[in-house]
Amino acid sequence: TLRRAAGSAAGGRSGGARRRGPADMAYVLMCNLKPQAAEGELLAKVVTKYVKTMLSNGGIVRNVRNNGLRRTAYAMRAKGDPVRYDSSQMFTIEFFSPPQALSKLEYELRHDDSILRFTTLKGASTLPRIPVAERVQR
């Protein structure tokens, strides 16, 4: 009942809206796509695919940022691709997720032909933790 009261006081969320749980960690996913992703709708499709993957595995997406087409520090080659790319389309996704959901996300990233490189970093959460006593008083 405490969660229900806190949820209704914080903007009138219904029981269907998911809130960040205590086991959720903050992460930052940074991806380098092939330069062709800048053309057409490929970038939107790729980003949408991974946002949906995060949401379906219990994550909460906080921010999606398109970092644009940039030159890389060195030439990169995709798995099984003979072409070396000296630039890539970059994007960043900040999200909260249970640690177990990362393995599913990284499996999909590893097997995507349009991704040159990716890294997932543990992010610092800037969301304040409100003690239970303060939640009830509000």
N, C-alpha and C positions, 0 to 999 in steps of 0.2 A: 504493500500500500504506500510505502514511502516513495518508491520510484514513480508510482502513478501520480502522487500528489506533486512531486518535484517536476514531472514531465508536463503536467497540466499548468503549473505555475510558470513554466519556462516557455511561453509562446503558444500554449494550447496544443501541444503535439498529441496526436492520437496514439493509441497503443501500437499501430502498425509502423510508426517511424522508428528507425533504429538509432540508438544513441551509442556513443563510443563507450565500450566496456573497459573494465580495468585490465583485461589481458591484451587489449589492442595496443600495438606499438606504432609509432610514427615512422614512416619510411619515405624516401625520395627515390623515384625511378628515373634514371637518365638514359635516354636511348639515342643512338646514331642510326639513322635510316639511310638507305641508298639515296643519292642526290635526285633520282627520278621521282622521289616521293614529294618533292616540292611542286611538281607539275600535277595538275588534276586533283582528284579527290582521294588519292592513295593515302595521304597523311591523315585525313579525317577518318578514313576507314580503319587505319591501324590504331589510332588513338582511341576511337570508339570501341574497337574490339577489346583493348586492354582495360579500359575503364569498365566495360561490362563484365569482364573477367573478375576484376577486383570487387565489384558490387555483388556478383553472384557468389563469391566466396566469403562474404561477410565483411567486406571492407567499406570504408567511407572515403570518398575522394574529396580532398580539400582544395586542390588547385591543379590546373593543367596549364602549362605554359609552352608556347611554340617559340623556340629559341632561334629559328630560322636556318637558312642554308649557310654553313660556315666551313672555312678551310680547317682541315685537321692537322695536327702536329706531324703526322706521318701518314703514308698511304696505307689504307686498310683494304683488306680483301674479305669478302663474304665467304662463308663455307661453300666449297664446291664451285666458286665463281672465279674464273681466271683474271677478271678485270680488277685492277687496283684503283680505289677511289681516294682522291686527295681532298675531297669535301664531302660533307654529309648534312642531311636534314636532321636537326636536333630538336628534341622535345623533353620536357620534364613533367612528371606527375608526382604530386605530394599526396599521400594518403595514409589512413590509419587502417590497420589490418591485424588479424590474429597471426602470429608467427607461422602457424601451420599452412596458411593460405599462400605464403610466398613460394613454396615449392611448385605449386600448380601454375602460378604466374610465370615463374622462371622457366618451367618446362616449355610453356607456349612461346616465350620469347626466344628460347634457344632453337626452336624448330621453325621459326618464321624466316622466310627467304629474304624479306625486305629489310631486316635488321642487320646492320654491320656489327655493332657492339651495344651492350647495355650494362648498366651497373645499378644495383640496388643498395642504397645507403640507409643506415638507421638515422632517422632525423630527430631533431630536438623538438619536443612538443612545446608549443607556446601557449597552449590552452591551460588556463589556471585550474587547479584542482580546488573545488569548493568543499570544505568539510561538511559533513552531514548536518551538524547543528545549524550552520548558516543556511543550508538549503531549506530546512523546515521553517525558519523564521521568515524567509522571503515569501 
